[in-house]
Amino acid sequence: MVFDRLENASLYAALHPRLARALAFLRGPDLAQLDCGRHTVEGDDVFALVQEYRTKPRAEGVWEAHRRYIDVQYVARGEECMGYASLTSLVVRQPYDGEKDVVLLDGRGDFVTVSAGMFTIFWPHDAHMPCLTAGVPESVRKIVVKVSV
C-alpha cells in the first residue's frame, strides 16, 4: 500500500509500467470537470472511475481485493477513512468473482484518513476497505484509476 499526496506522485511512477500513466492522468488539468462514471485512459489497461458518494460507518464497510488491477484511489473532494490489510491476515467472505475482479473478505486491519489531494495505491496483495466516515459522514468525490497487472 502507498499513501501520499498527489504532488509526490512522481516518486511512485517507476513501480509499475502503467502506474506512471495513471498518476499522470490524476494530475491532468480537466480532472475537476470529469463526469461520474468510467473514463478510458489506455483501453482496459488503465481506466478511471469517477465516483461521488456519502461516506459510511466502518461497521458497514467490507474488505475487498482485486487480482487483475491495482487500485489508485484519489480523493478529489472531501475526506474519508480507508482500511488496509494484507490478504494473508483475512478470511474469504465471498469467493473471487472474475467478472467483477473482486474478492470480499473478513478480518481486521489498519485505517488511514485520506483527505482531498491525497491518494492510495492498493496492489493485488492488499485488501482495502474504502468509503468510510472519517469523523462525520460527508460527501466525497473520488477518482479510482484501475491499472492492469
N, C-alpha and C positions, 0 to 999 in steps of 0.2 A: 504494500500500500504506500502511496505517496500522498502527502497532504501539504499544500503550499499555496502561495499567492500567484495569480496569473502573471505578474511581472517577472516571476522567476521560472516560467515555463521552459525557457530555452535550456535550462540545466538538465532537463529530462528528455530532450528530443532524441538523443542517441540511444536511448534504452530499447527502442524497437523501430524498425524501418518506417512503419506508418504512423508512429506516435508523433513524429515531428509535424506531419501534415495535420493531424487532429489538433495539436496545440496551436499551430499557425491559424487554423480556422477560428479558434476561440479568441484570437487576437485581432480578428477581422473587423473592419470598420462598420459593417452592416449588422452586427450581431444583435443590437437592440431592436432592429426593425423586423427580425425574423418572426413569421407567424408560428404558432404552435403546430407541432407535427414533425414529420420526417423531412430532412434536408440532405440530399446527396452531396458528399464531398469527393469520394472516389468510389463510385459504384457501391457494391455491397462490402467493400473492404474498409471503408471509412464513411460513416454517415452520422448525422446528428439528429437527436430527438429533442425538440424544444417543448418544455412542459411548464404549466402553471398549475399550482395546487395549494391547498392549505395543509400545513404540517399536522401530524397526528401524534398522539401519545405513544411512548415507547411500547406500552402494553399491546398496541395494535400493530406494531412492526413485525416483519418477517425477515429472517435471514435468507439471502439468496446468493447464488454464484452462477457464473457462466463458464462455458468451456471453449466456445469459438470466438469470443470477443473480450477485449479489455474494455472496461468502462472508465471513461474520463468524465467525471461529473463536476460541472462548473456552476456555481451559484451566481446568477447574474443579478438577482434582486432578492432581498430578504436574508433569512438566516435559518439554518436547520441543523439538527444533530444527525450524524451518520455513525453507524456502528461498523466495526471491523473485527473479524475473527479469522483465524486460519481454518481452512476446511477440515483439517485433521482434528480439530477440537470440537466439531459439531456432529450431530447425527441427522440423517436424512428424514425429513418430514414428508416430502413429496419427491419421488424419483425424478431424475433428469428428463426433461421434455426437450428432445432435439429440435422440434419445430420452433419452439419459443426460446431455445438455448438458455434454459434456467432449471436449476435445482433449488428446492426450498428446504431449509434446514432449521433445526432447533439447537439451542445451547446458549452459551454466554460469550460475550466479547467486550471489547473496549469501545468507547464513544468519543467523538470529537465534534466540536461546534464549527460549522463551516459557514462563514459569513460571505456576503456579496463580495466578489472579486477573488474568491478562493476556489481551488479545485482539488479533487482527489483523483487518484488513479487506482483502480482495483483490477488486479491481474486475475486470471482464471483460478489461481490457488487461494485467492482472497474472497471470503464471504463478506457481504456487506448488508446493512440494514439502513436504507436511506429514508428521507422524507419525514423525519421525526421532529417533534417540537423541541426547541432549544430554549425553554422557559415557558412562553405562552404561544398558543397556536398563531401562525401568521401566514400570509400569502407569500409564496416563493415562486420565482421564475428560475428555472434551471435548464441548462443545456447538457445533455448526456451525449458524448461522442463515443460511438461504438467503433472499436478498432479490431479488425480481424487478426487472429494469431495464426 
